Amino acid sequence: SSGINAEYGNPNRQYYLSTCGDDCLTKFWDCRKCTEPLMTVNDHSHWVWKVRYNLRDQLLLTAGSDGKVVLLNIPSLASESLAPEEEDTEKEVKEPLKEGVLEEYDKHEDSVYSVAWSPVDPWLFASLSHDGRLVLNRVSKDIKFNIIL
């Protein structure tokens, strides 16, 4: 049995939380029925140390001992539906972002033990590795504009 290294509640959905652990997986749960996860994402090749929701709760970051920070997109479990509005037929329908891993950031040379979203800029985040290296990253403009436009 693998251990859970971190859990984090969805800031916008009361009963939803995510966990990560030694099994290299990030799991998404509804606390009202915790027998099986709602979704499991295999986003790292080694232990996953941290998971953090963005205020736009379709986006999450995970940090692992494989030296990577992974940006996940989980719209199916988000509080806000991102499906195109049916009544707005004049707008060009954009291709939705894929569910799962959107981007991997590999700027660390050692295990990444912590990751955090900026409290003032929802597209900026920081990660900290075992060797003390702090890296600031930004969600790419393509992803940002796909979400907000």
Backbone torsions as a table, in degrees:
resi	resn	phi	psi	omega
1	SER	NA	129.6	-178.9
2	SER	-90.7	151.0	-177.4
3	GLY	-86.1	157.9	174.4
4	ILE	-93.6	125.8	-178.9
5	ASN	-92.7	-28.3	-179.4
6	ALA	-158.8	151.8	171.4
7	GLU	-136.4	150.8	-177.9
8	TYR	-152.0	129.2	-178.8
9	GLY	-81.9	145.5	176.2
10	ASN	-68.0	124.9	-177.0
11	PRO	-67.6	-16.0	-175.1
12	ASN	-114.6	-6.9	179.6
13	ARG	-131.9	109.7	-169.9
14	GLN	-51.9	-42.0	-172.2
15	TYR	-98.8	2.6	-176.8
16	TYR	-99.4	137.2	174.6
17	LEU	-147.0	164.5	177.8
18	SER	-125.2	151.1	177.3
19	THR	-130.3	159.0	174.5
20	CYS	-144.4	157.7	-175.9
21	GLY	-166.4	-161.7	-175.7
22	ASP	-71.2	-8.8	179.4
23	ASP	-87.2	5.9	178.7
24	CYS	70.8	16.1	-174.8
25	LEU	-115.5	151.4	167.6
26	THR	-111.8	127.8	-176.7
27	LYS	-119.4	145.5	-178.6
28	PHE	-116.5	131.8	-171.0
29	TRP	-128.4	151.5	165.5
30	ASP	-108.6	114.3	-173.9
31	CYS	-62.4	-17.7	179.6
32	ARG	-75.1	-18.1	176.4
33	LYS	-148.7	85.7	-172.5
34	CYS	-91.6	19.7	-179.0
35	THR	-71.2	-35.3	178.3
36	GLU	-141.9	146.4	177.0
37	PRO	-68.0	150.9	175.4
38	LEU	-68.7	-33.5	-178.2
39	MET	-156.6	149.9	176.1
40	THR	-131.3	133.1	179.1
41	VAL	-122.6	126.7	176.9
42	ASN	-92.4	89.2	-170.0
43	ASP	-107.8	-4.0	179.8
44	HIS	-136.8	161.1	178.2
45	SER	-98.7	-1.2	177.4
46	HIS	-147.4	-170.8	-175.0
47	TRP	-52.5	142.7	176.2
48	VAL	-104.3	122.0	-173.3
49	TRP	-95.5	-29.2	-172.4
50	LYS	-149.2	146.2	174.1
51	VAL	-136.7	137.1	-178.8
52	ARG	-142.5	129.9	174.8
53	TYR	-80.6	144.2	167.2
54	ASN	-81.0	162.1	174.2
55	LEU	-60.5	-31.2	168.5
56	ARG	-83.8	94.6	-164.6
57	ASP	-69.5	5.7	171.2
58	GLN	-78.6	-19.4	-179.0
59	LEU	-102.5	136.5	176.4
60	LEU	-138.3	155.7	172.6
61	LEU	-116.8	142.3	170.5
62	THR	-126.6	149.0	179.2
63	ALA	-126.3	138.4	-175.4
64	GLY	-137.2	168.0	178.6
65	SER	-76.5	-0.5	172.5
66	ASP	-83.1	3.0	177.6
67	GLY	83.8	9.8	-176.9
68	LYS	-111.2	151.2	165.4
69	VAL	-112.6	131.7	-176.4
70	VAL	-118.4	132.7	174.1
71	LEU	-96.8	119.6	-179.9
72	LEU	-106.0	147.4	173.7
73	ASN	-119.7	116.5	-178.0
74	ILE	-128.2	67.8	-177.3
75	PRO	-66.7	-26.7	-177.9
76	SER	-67.2	-18.7	178.9
77	LEU	-112.2	7.6	-177.5
78	ALA	-78.7	159.2	-179.5
79	SER	-74.8	-24.6	-176.6
80	GLU	-112.8	122.5	178.7
81	SER	-70.2	136.6	-179.4
82	LEU	-107.4	12.3	178.8
83	ALA	-67.3	143.7	178.9
84	PRO	-61.5	143.6	179.9
85	GLU	-72.7	133.9	-175.6
86	GLU	-68.6	-35.6	-174.8
87	GLU	-74.9	-16.6	-177.8
88	ASP	-95.7	77.0	-174.7
89	THR	-85.0	-13.1	-179.0
90	GLU	-79.6	-23.9	179.1
91	LYS	-73.9	143.6	175.9
92	GLU	-72.2	129.3	-179.4
93	VAL	-80.4	123.0	-178.8
94	LYS	-87.3	156.6	176.6
95	GLU	-72.8	121.9	-178.9
96	PRO	-68.5	153.6	176.2
97	LEU	-66.9	146.2	178.7
98	LYS	-69.2	151.5	176.5
99	GLU	-83.8	138.6	180.0
100	GLY	114.5	-145.2	-176.3
101	VAL	-72.5	122.8	176.3
102	LEU	-95.8	-47.1	-177.9
103	GLU	-147.1	152.5	173.4
104	GLU	-121.1	135.0	179.7
105	TYR	-114.0	119.1	-175.7
106	ASP	-121.2	47.9	-178.7
107	LYS	-84.8	-3.2	-179.4
108	HIS	-100.3	148.4	177.3
109	GLU	-102.6	-0.2	-176.6
110	ASP	-139.1	176.7	179.1
111	SER	-56.3	137.1	177.5
112	VAL	-98.1	115.6	-174.0
113	TYR	-99.4	-17.0	-178.4
114	SER	-148.4	150.4	177.5
115	VAL	-148.6	143.8	-178.7
116	ALA	-150.6	141.4	173.8
117	TRP	-81.6	148.1	175.3
118	SER	-66.4	138.5	177.0
119	PRO	-76.8	-11.8	-177.1
120	VAL	-113.9	-18.8	179.5
121	ASP	-131.8	106.8	-174.3
122	PRO	-67.6	-4.1	-178.2
123	TRP	-108.5	3.0	-178.0
124	LEU	-112.6	139.7	177.2
125	PHE	-147.3	160.1	-179.7
126	ALA	-123.6	151.0	174.7
127	SER	-136.2	148.8	-176.4
128	LEU	-129.5	127.3	-179.4
129	SER	-103.3	169.1	-176.6
130	HIS	-56.8	-33.6	-179.2
131	ASP	-80.8	6.0	176.3
132	GLY	89.7	3.3	-179.0
133	ARG	-77.4	124.9	176.6
134	LEU	-104.1	126.4	-178.0
135	VAL	-123.1	130.7	173.9
136	LEU	-100.7	135.5	178.2
137	ASN	-135.0	163.5	179.4
138	ARG	-130.5	139.6	173.6
139	VAL	-61.7	136.3	-176.0
140	SER	-61.3	152.1	-179.8
141	LYS	-61.2	-36.1	179.5
142	ASP	-59.6	-45.2	-179.9
143	ILE	-68.6	-45.8	-179.8
144	LYS	-57.0	-50.4	-177.3
145	PHE	-68.7	-31.8	176.2
146	ASN	-64.3	-34.0	-178.7
147	ILE	-79.1	-44.3	-171.9
148	ILE	-90.1	-18.8	-178.9
149	LEU	-99.9	NA	NA
